[in-house]
Amino acid sequence: MLKNPKYFSIIILTTLSLIWGSSFILIKKSLIGFSSGQVASLRIIFAFIVLFPVALPRLKKITLKQYKFLFLVGLTANLLPAFLFAKAETGLESGLTGVLNSLTPMFTLIVGLIAFNGKLRKGELIGLIIGLIGSAGLSFVSSSGELSSMNFYALFVVAATICYGISANIIKVHLNDFNPKMLTSVSIFTIAPFAIIYLFTTDFFTHFQNTSETWTSLGAVFILGAVGTAFALILFNRLIQTTSAVSATSVTYLIPIIAILWGIIDGEAFFPLHLLGVVLIIIGVYFVTKANTKVKKEN
């Protein structure tokens, strides 16, 4: 069963959905003890610590040109999204952040079209329109469940999903033959110094003198970095290499469900308008991935 590529991809997709669907509640818990920038930098640093033994023996095997692409992957798949998602959750519920993360396949498609002069098919266009309407609608739902002014924190999530779309296309086009462990560990290695430098410019150490909740937050961000970033990215990069970039990012089908469930358990409100937005986004993602898979089979 595990040797069958179809079942192997399903297992990875399910595992990633559980891990990344839980990452938004972990960000929320991390923000109790730290600022958004500290949470983001700690996430990268913990992933770096876990992956450093994996990266070290592989550093000499990589060319300068490959380092360029690995740095771009580290920047767009890890460093920038880490800061953007943490900032977003200072003004958005964790469940809704997880829902908006579902835009990733759409922006993966858009980036691919722009960067590689692809052709937009009818099904993909329909999916993009439906998904973007759903995400835009969610950003206008107030804390009381009614339509209100736009919550601009949603734009941080949109920016993060654009970053994910860029990284997925870079991996598929330029790093498709890379070992997933090498790809993940070295890309994290290239951007870790920026996270370390940033953390030491903050008041990180003073937090431990102020509240016992800081240690709980530190535990949450450690899981976020070690499991939600390091381990999950190895699986995701493997998935991209065995499928298309758009199909791989369809992991976002299940992520919103897990994120919403965690949010409800933690006392977050979930209203009918939220459900409508979720449904529209998932329908949009379905049209995008279905059209992409159909073309891939025809080719």
N, C-alpha and C positions, 0 to 999 in steps of 0.2 A: 504493500500500500504506500509506504513512504517513498518507494522508488518511482511511483507514478507521479509525473510532474503536476498533474491536475490536483491530486490529493495533497501533495507537498505544498502547493501554493495555497490551498484552502486552510491547511494547518497553520501556515505562517500568517495568513490574513487574520485568522481568528485570534491567534496569540497577540499580534500587533494591536488588534482592536481592543483587547482587554487591557493591554499595557498602556497604550496611548489614550484610551478612553478614561483611564484612571489618572492620567497625568494632570488633568485640569483641576481636580480636587486637591491633588498634591501641591500644585502651584498655590492654590488658595490657602492651604494650611501653612505653606512656607512663608507667605506674605504676612502672617501674623507676627512673626519674629524679625523679619528682614524687609528691606525696601525692595522694590521690583528689580532694580539694577543688581542688588546683591544676590537675589534669588537666581537671576539669570547667570551671573558670573559663577556662582557656586555650582550651579547645574553643570556648566561646562567643565569646571575644575574637577568635580567628582568623576565625571565621565573620563576626563584625561587621566586621572590617577588610576582608574580601573583599566584603561586601555593602554597605558604607557608600556607595560611589559610586552604587549602584543606589537606595539609600533616600533619599539627600539631596534629589534633585529632586522627590521624591514626597511629602515630609513636609507641605507646605502644602495638599495636595489632600485631606487626610484630616480628617474631622470628629472632634470630641471623643468622640462615642459610638463611632465606629469605632476610635479609639485604645484605648478600654477593652477591646474584644474582641481587638484586636491584642496588647495587653499580656497578656491571659489566654492567648492562643495561644503567645506567646513564653515565658510562665511554664510552661505545662503541656506544650508540645511540645519545649522546648529546655532552659531553665534547670534545672528540677527533675529531669527525666530524666538530664541530664548528670551531676549530682551523685549521683543514685541508682545509675546504672549503674557509675560509677567506684568508688563505695563497695562495690557488690556484688562487683566483681571483686577486691577485696582478700581475699575469702573464698570465691569461686567460680571454677571454671575458665571461660575465655572461651567455650568451646564450649557449656557448659551454660547460660551466661548468654544466649547467642544462642537457645538452644532455648526458654527461659522467656519470651523476648521474644515468642514466638508467641502468647502469651495476649492480645495487643493486640486482635484482632478481637472476642474474647469480651467484654472490658471496654468496647470501643466499643459493643457491643450493649447491655450492662448499663446504661451511662451514658445511652444513648439512651432506654432503657425508663424509667429513673428520672426523667430530666429532662423527657422529652416524653410521658410517660404512654402509652408504646407497649404493645403486646400481645405477650406471649411465646408464640411458636408451638412446637409439639411438637418439630419438628426442631431448633430453636434450643436448647430445653431439654435435649434429648439431647446436643447438641454441647457445651453448657456443662458438663454433668455429666462427660462423658468427658474433656474437656480439663482440667478442674480436678483430676480424679483423676490424670491423667498428670503435671501440674505438681506436685501435692502429693507424688506418688511420687518424683519426681526430687529433691525437697528432702530425702528421707530416704536417698538412696544415698550411701554413704561413699566415701572416696578409694580403697578397696580393691574397690569394686564390690558391696558387700553393704548390706543394709538396716541403718540405724543411727539415731542420734538426728537430729532435724531440723537442717538447716543454715539458720539464720535469715537468712543473707545473701540467700537466695532471696526474702525478703520485700521487699528493696530493688528487685528486678526487678519483682515484682508491683506495687509502688507506682508504678514508672515506667510500666508498661503501663496502669495506671488513668489516669495523666496523659495518655498518648497517646490513650486513649479519650475523655477530656474534650475535648482539643484537636480531634480529628477531628470531633466533633459540633458544636463551636463553629463551625468552618470551614464545615461543610455547611449549618448553619442560619443563621448570621449574616454569613458572609463569602464566600458561594458565588460572588458576582459579581466578587470582587476579582481583579485581575491577579496570577498566582502570584508573579512577581518582587516586586511591591509587598507582597504578603502576607508573604512570607518575609523580605525585607530590613527592612521596618519593624517586624515583630514581634521580630526579633533586635535591632534598634536600641533598642527599648523596654526590653529586659532586660540589655543589655550593661553599663550602668553598675554594676549589682549585681555582675556577674562581675569587673569591673575593681577595684571597691572591695575585694571579698573577696581578690583576688590580692595586692593591696598590703598586706594585713594579715598575710600569711604570710611565710615565709622563702624565697620563690621565688628571689631573686637569689643567695642563698648556695649554692644547689645547683650552680651553674656552677663554683664553686671546689672542689667535692669530687670530682667524677667526670666522666670524658669521656663516659660513657653518657648524661649529661643531654642532650647535643646530639642523640643518637639519639632519645631520648624526645621531645624538642622537635619533631623532624621528624615523628614519628608522630602527635603531637597536632595538628600543623599540618594534616596530611592529614585527620585526623579532623574538624577544624573546617571547613576549606575545602571538602573534597569530601563527607565524611560528613554534615555539617550544612548548609552553605550551598547547595551544588549539589543535593544529594539532596532537601532540603526543597522547593526550587522544583519539582522533578519530582513529589514526593509531593502537594503542594498542588494542582498541576495535575490529578493523578489523582483526588483527592477531588472536584474540581469537575466531572469528566466521568463519575464513577460514584457509587455510594453510599459513605457513610463506612465501612461494614462491608466492602464489596467492595474498597475501596482498601487497607484494612489487611490484606487477604489476601496482601499482599506477604510477610507473615511465613511463608508456606508454604515458600519457598525459603531464607529467611535462616538457619534452623537448619542446613540442609545445608552451606551455605558456612561458617558459624561452626564447625561440627564438623570439617570438613575442615581448616580453618586450625589448629584446636586439635590435631588429630592430627599435622599436619605439625610443630607446635611441641612435640610430645612429650607432649601431654595424654592421659590414659587414657580409653577409652570402652568401657564394659562392657555386657553384655546388658540389665541393668536400665535403663541409660540409653536404649538403643534402644527398649525397651518404653514408657518415658515419652514419648519423641519421637513414636512411632507414635500413642499415645493423644491427644497434643496435636494432631497434624496431623489425625487423624480428627475430633476435636472441632471444629477450625476449619472443616473441610470441611462438617460438618453445619450449622454456624452460617451460613456464607456461602452455602451452597446454599439454605437456607430463606429467607434474606434476598433472594437473587436471584430466587427463585420468586415471592415476594410482589410484588417490584418489577415483574416482567413482568405479573402479573395486574392491577396498578394502572395 
